[in-house]
Amino acid sequence: MSNEIIKKETGIPVISAHAEGDGIAVGYADSFAPTVNLFLPDGSRTASNPDYFNLIIGYDPFPSDHILVDPKRALTEYISDDVKERFAEWTPEKITEIKKLPTIISCERDGTDGQQAVFAFIRDVKVQDNGIKVYYQKFFPIPFSFLSEHLTDLAMYLFELTRTHWTIKKIDLLEVMQEAGLFPGR
C-alpha cells in the first residue's frame, strides 16, 4: 500500500464551512462522499427561509467581501409585489431576514465562456448616503451558465443578466442548484 492520496471522482467535492467570529473556516476534501454544510457567519446553520434567494447582478464578487449597490437598483425591479412588500424596507428586522437567504452575486453577462458567479450569504447590510453597502461571505464559485440555462427555474428574465440590480426571488435556490447538479441533496 502506498502513501499516496487516491482521488476518487465523486462529482461534487465535500465542502464544510464553520463560522469563526467575523471570518469563516472552510475545509475541502475530494475523496469523501459529497456533503455541503453551511454555517452562516452569524452562527446559524441554515437559511431561515429557503423559499427565497437574493440575486445581485452587476458586481464582481471576487475581489472583495462587500459591494455598494445603488439604492435605485436595490429591491426595485424584477421583483414581485408580494416579495417587495415583504423585504423592501431597510429595517433591522428586514435586514435580518435578508441575511438568512442564499445569494448569488455576479457581474453582468460578459459573453465569455468561463464567467463565474458566486454562491454566498449576506453578512450585513448598511444603508448609507452613497448607497447600500452589502457585506457577504463567499462559499464557492458557480458557472454563470447556470443562471442563463435556468432562467425559468430561477424566475428570471433574460434581460436581468445584463442589468445591474439586486432583487429577491421567491424560488428555492438550493433545490434548483441541487437539481442542476451543482451540489448534492440537503
N, C-alpha and C positions, 0 to 999 in steps of 0.2 A: 504494500500500500504506500503510495507516495504522499508527500506533504503538500501537494498542490490542491488548491481550491477548485472544485469541479463546478462549473457554471451550468445550470440547467435552464433551458428555455421554458419558462413557465408563464409567459405572457407578461403581465404587468408585475413590476417589482414590488417588494414589500416596502411600504413607506410608513413609518411610525413617527409621529410628532408629539412633543410634550412641551407645554408652556413652562418657561423658566423666567419669572419676573416679566420684564419687558421684551425678552428675547424668546427664542424657541429652539429646542434641541430636536434635530431630525436624524433618525437612523436610517440607513439604507442597506438592503441586502437583496441580492438577486438569486439566491439559491434556496429560498424557502417558499412555502405556499403563499400566494398573494393575499395581502391584507392591507387595508387602509384604516388607520385610526387617527381621527382628527381631535386634537386637544386645542381648543381655541386659546388665544392669548389671554383672555380673561379667566382661564382655568376651567371653563365649562367644556364638556366633551362632545356635544352635538349642537347643531343648529336648532334654535327653538322652533323654527317652522320651515321644514324642508319644502313646503309648497311654493316658496318664493325664492328668487335669486336676484342679486344685483348684477347689472350688466353695465360696464363702463367702457365706452369705446372712444378712442381718440387720444389716448395717453400711453406712453411707453412705460410698462410696469416694471421693467428690469433694472434700470439704473438706480432706483431709489426705493424707499418704503412709503412714499406719500406722493400725492398729486394735488394740484389745485384746480378745482372744477369751477367753471363759470356758473354762477347761480341761475342764469337764464337757461342753462342746459342741464340742470340737475332736477330730476324727477318732474320734468315739464313736458316731455314729448315721448312718443312711443310707449305710453303708459296708459293703462285703462283707468277710467274714472274711479272705480272702487279701490284699486290699488293706490292710486294717487291720494285719495282721501285717507287711506289707512296709514301711509308713510310720509307724505309730503311736508308735514310741519317739522321744524327742526327743534322740537322739544327734547329734553333728556330722555323721556320715555320712548319717543320715536327713534332716536339715535340708538338707544339700547336694542330696540327691535331690529333695526337695520344691521347692526353689528353681528347679529346671530345668523344672518343669511349668507349662504355661499355666494361667491363673487367671481365673475370673470372680468378681467381687465385686459384691454388690448389697444394697440394703435389702430387707426383706420386701415381698411384693406389697402395694401400697397402693391398687390399683384405678384409678389414673389412667392415661389413655391415653399420656402422654408419659414414663412412668417409664423410667429408664435404668439399666443395669448398666455395668460397665467391664471391658474385657479388659486383663489385667495379668500381670506376673510378680512373684513374691515375691523381694525383695532380701535379707531377713534375717528370722529367727525367734528371738525371745529369750523363754525360759521364765522368768517372774518369779513372785514371791509372789502378785501380784494378777491373774495371767492370762498368756496367751501373746500377746506383742506381735509383730505381723506387719507388717513394712515391705514396701511394694510399689511397683513402678514402673507407673504407668498408661500404657497405649498409646493406647486410643481407647474412646469410649463405644459400647455396643451396646444396641439396644432390649430392654427387659425382656420384651417379647412374644416375642423369640427363645427365651427359656427356656420360657415356657408353651406355645409352639407346637411345641417339640421335646423335650418331656418324655421320650418313649420313646427318641429318638435319643441323649439325654444320660444315659440310665439313671436318670432322676429320678422321684420321686413327686410328685404334685400338692401334697401337704402340705409338701414341702420348701420351697416358695416362700413359706410363711407361718411358717416355723420358723427361728429364729436358730441357725446351726450352721456348722461347717467340715467338709467331707468331701472325699474324693478319689474320683473315678470312674474306672473302667477303660474309658475311651472316648477316641477320638482327637477331641478338641475342634476342632482346626484343620480336620479333614475335615468335621465336621458344620457348622462355620461356613462353610466353602467351599461345601458343597452347598446351604446356605441362602442363598447369595449375599452373605454379609457381607464376604468378601474373595476375591480370585482365587486360583487354584491355586498350590501351593508349588513 
